[in-house]
Amino acid sequence: MGTNVSLEDKFQAYVDAENKVEPKDWMPEKYRKTLIRQISQHAHSEIIGMQPEANWITRAPSLRAKLILLAKVQDEAGHGLYLYSAAETLGEPREKMIADLQSGKAKYSSIFNYPTPSWADMGTIGWLVDGAAIQNQVMLTRTSYGPYARAMVKICKEESFHQRQGYEVVMKLAQGTPEQKAMAQESLNRWWWPSLMMFGPSDDNSPNSEQSMKWKIKRKSNDTLRQEFVDKTVPQAEYLGLTIPDPDLKWNEERGHYDFGEINWAEFYDVIKGNGPCNKERIAHHVKAHEEGAWVREAANAYAKKQAARKEGDASAA
Amino acid sequence: MAGGWLNGVKQDFTKEEALKEYFYFLADDSLVLGQQLSKWCSNGPVLEQDIAIINTALDHIGRARLLYQELARLEGGDTTEDTLAYFRDHLQFRNALLVEQPNGHWGDSVVRSFFIDTFNFYLYDALRSCNNEALRGIAEKAIKEIAYQAQWSAEWVVRLGDGTEESHAKVQKSIDDLWMWSGELFEEHPIFEVLKDDLPAFSSFKDAWVKKVAEVLKMATLVMPSPELWMQTGGRYGIHSSQLGYILGEMQSLARTYPDATW
């Protein structure tokens, strides 16, 4: 027990000195668990997040838009892959993470439990959802766990690109026909509040935050990140001539920030609990693809084994 | 041809018309296949293969754009790559019937890709030295992607064929079911005679294709149906299977709802 305490103290001092923790380093079990939870949740968000956007690939209204959207969803699949790999460095196999996602034990970002009925959502998601994600991820490029921080550097570059592309889609709508402009506004109306919810509960109600900050997994509080996002996004909406659906939104000269209205926390917690419009659909989609692919994965494994055996046979014959 | 399914289709082409048809064959194959493959996004058997198949879809759509851009130039007026993709109807599409066949399961999609990728490999390789500058440029860029695609789909055919009993049976059925759509890739068409000094006729790739497919299927322990079996036809004349209407209906829905919009 005594040794444990001193190891933990040493770990804290190591982290406090801004050193990166690497997979083979000693780390408190709770640090490992927290990271597995957070990184796998992040990976699942990338993977489940493919669905609401894949929904529009076949109907994208120009070939250029189709290409950009396809490339974006492909990037997300790639992010999911890095993040699963980063979580695997902590000793958690990918199969287990997938099983936890499908059983509901592991979560993913609640934002993807909302549907994408409109093409404008392809712009709004890039602009707001990727924008909110970047706010969080830029912070995570400095997170204390090395593999996670390095994955974030690469992911952030691509996410910034996605955000610009999303903003461009919204801009084309906002500057387009009256129907297109209405489409952009309607989409902003739906996504604004769920985007603010992406930063998680307010600081008073965020049970895991304190320890995560101490370990430098997290470096800014939920409310700080949320405020940064609002401050950054309001001028972007103004530039587009779109109205953010919050009557309480106004610049506070004294604070040097925008004040904004109260989030509907009942909706936030209900969607997390599984009561969002698409919670069931998203998991069912994932399970279906996984089950329909079972025979393919089995075939690939069987073939790889046969090939390995053949090589061995060749080697012993030679 | 008269008195059968293709009764009444256009048979006489000027050189200018024939060249455009040639481009439509290639462009529509790429667009329709890219559109079909993109439906695999978030539905693949494993994440790595989701990424691979999206990548292939991207290549096809990208290639379609280059071909439509050249076609827009040939057509002139207000034609753009998007008017060609979104504002033509099934009668004007010239893709092979093979690419509009449903995705089915992984084996079905892999076999469909294997047939067309192998064909594309020989076709685009030949186009690198054809007498049309635009096509030479496009082929030079495309051949690298196509070489990858042809390898990817052939490897999957082998993996499924020589995988488990179940995968073997499934992919054999995919081959048997899709076989009748393969012959159209090499069929004779009046445009090839008109263009014979400048561009290769698709029939010239049949022997190489048959040889390659036989080789891969042998490695995959699968049985190759006879290339002399009855083959379906019509796509190159705008006579399609029922599938294409749904593909275009979905693809074109938003663009056609707001025809005056730019995106």
Chai-1 contact restraints between the chains, C-beta under 6 A:
chainA,res_idxA,chainB,res_idxB,connection_type,confidence,min_distance_angstrom,max_distance_angstrom,comment,restraint_id
A,M50,B,S42,contact,1.0,0.0,6.0,A-B,restraint_1
A,Q51,B,S42,contact,1.0,0.0,6.0,A-B,restraint_2
A,A54,B,C41,contact,1.0,0.0,6.0,A-B,restraint_3
A,A54,B,S42,contact,1.0,0.0,6.0,A-B,restraint_4
A,I57,B,S38,contact,1.0,0.0,6.0,A-B,restraint_5
A,I57,B,C41,contact,1.0,0.0,6.0,A-B,restraint_6
A,T58,B,E250,contact,1.0,0.0,6.0,A-B,restraint_7
A,R59,B,S253,contact,1.0,0.0,6.0,A-B,restraint_8
A,R59,B,L254,contact,1.0,0.0,6.0,A-B,restraint_9
A,P61,B,L254,contact,1.0,0.0,6.0,A-B,restraint_10
A,P61,B,A255,contact,1.0,0.0,6.0,A-B,restraint_11
A,P61,B,W263,contact,1.0,0.0,6.0,A-B,restraint_12
A,S62,B,D82,contact,1.0,0.0,6.0,A-B,restraint_13
A,S62,B,W263,contact,1.0,0.0,6.0,A-B,restraint_14
A,L63,B,R65,contact,1.0,0.0,6.0,A-B,restraint_15
A,L63,B,E81,contact,1.0,0.0,6.0,A-B,restraint_16
A,L63,B,A85,contact,1.0,0.0,6.0,A-B,restraint_17
A,A65,B,W263,contact,1.0,0.0,6.0,A-B,restraint_18
A,K66,B,I61,contact,1.0,0.0,6.0,A-B,restraint_19
A,L67,B,I61,contact,1.0,0.0,6.0,A-B,restraint_20
A,L70,B,S38,contact,1.0,0.0,6.0,A-B,restraint_21
A,L70,B,I54,contact,1.0,0.0,6.0,A-B,restraint_22
A,L70,B,A57,contact,1.0,0.0,6.0,A-B,restraint_23
A,L70,B,L58,contact,1.0,0.0,6.0,A-B,restraint_24
A,V73,B,C41,contact,1.0,0.0,6.0,A-B,restraint_25
A,Q74,B,I51,contact,1.0,0.0,6.0,A-B,restraint_26
A,Q74,B,I54,contact,1.0,0.0,6.0,A-B,restraint_27
A,A77,B,D50,contact,1.0,0.0,6.0,A-B,restraint_28
A,A77,B,I51,contact,1.0,0.0,6.0,A-B,restraint_29
A,L81,B,L47,contact,1.0,0.0,6.0,A-B,restraint_30
A,W119,B,L254,contact,1.0,0.0,6.0,A-B,restraint_31
A,K172,B,W263,contact,1.0,0.0,6.0,A-B,restraint_32
A,G176,B,A261,contact,1.0,0.0,6.0,A-B,restraint_33
A,T177,B,A261,contact,1.0,0.0,6.0,A-B,restraint_34
A,Q180,B,A261,contact,1.0,0.0,6.0,A-B,restraint_35
A,A289,B,N43,contact,1.0,0.0,6.0,A-B,restraint_36
A,G293,B,P45,contact,1.0,0.0,6.0,A-B,restraint_37
A,W295,B,E166,contact,1.0,0.0,6.0,A-B,restraint_38
A,W295,B,S167,contact,1.0,0.0,6.0,A-B,restraint_39
A,V296,B,P45,contact,1.0,0.0,6.0,A-B,restraint_40
A,V296,B,W106,contact,1.0,0.0,6.0,A-B,restraint_41
A,R297,B,P45,contact,1.0,0.0,6.0,A-B,restraint_42
A,R297,B,V46,contact,1.0,0.0,6.0,A-B,restraint_43
A,E298,B,T164,contact,1.0,0.0,6.0,A-B,restraint_44
A,A299,B,R159,contact,1.0,0.0,6.0,A-B,restraint_45
A,A299,B,L160,contact,1.0,0.0,6.0,A-B,restraint_46
A,A299,B,G163,contact,1.0,0.0,6.0,A-B,restraint_47
A,A299,B,T164,contact,1.0,0.0,6.0,A-B,restraint_48
A,A299,B,S167,contact,1.0,0.0,6.0,A-B,restraint_49
A,A300,B,R159,contact,1.0,0.0,6.0,A-B,restraint_50
A,A302,B,G163,contact,1.0,0.0,6.0,A-B,restraint_51
A,A302,B,T164,contact,1.0,0.0,6.0,A-B,restraint_52
A,Y303,B,R159,contact,1.0,0.0,6.0,A-B,restraint_53
A,Y303,B,D162,contact,1.0,0.0,6.0,A-B,restraint_54
A,Y303,B,G163,contact,1.0,0.0,6.0,A-B,restraint_55
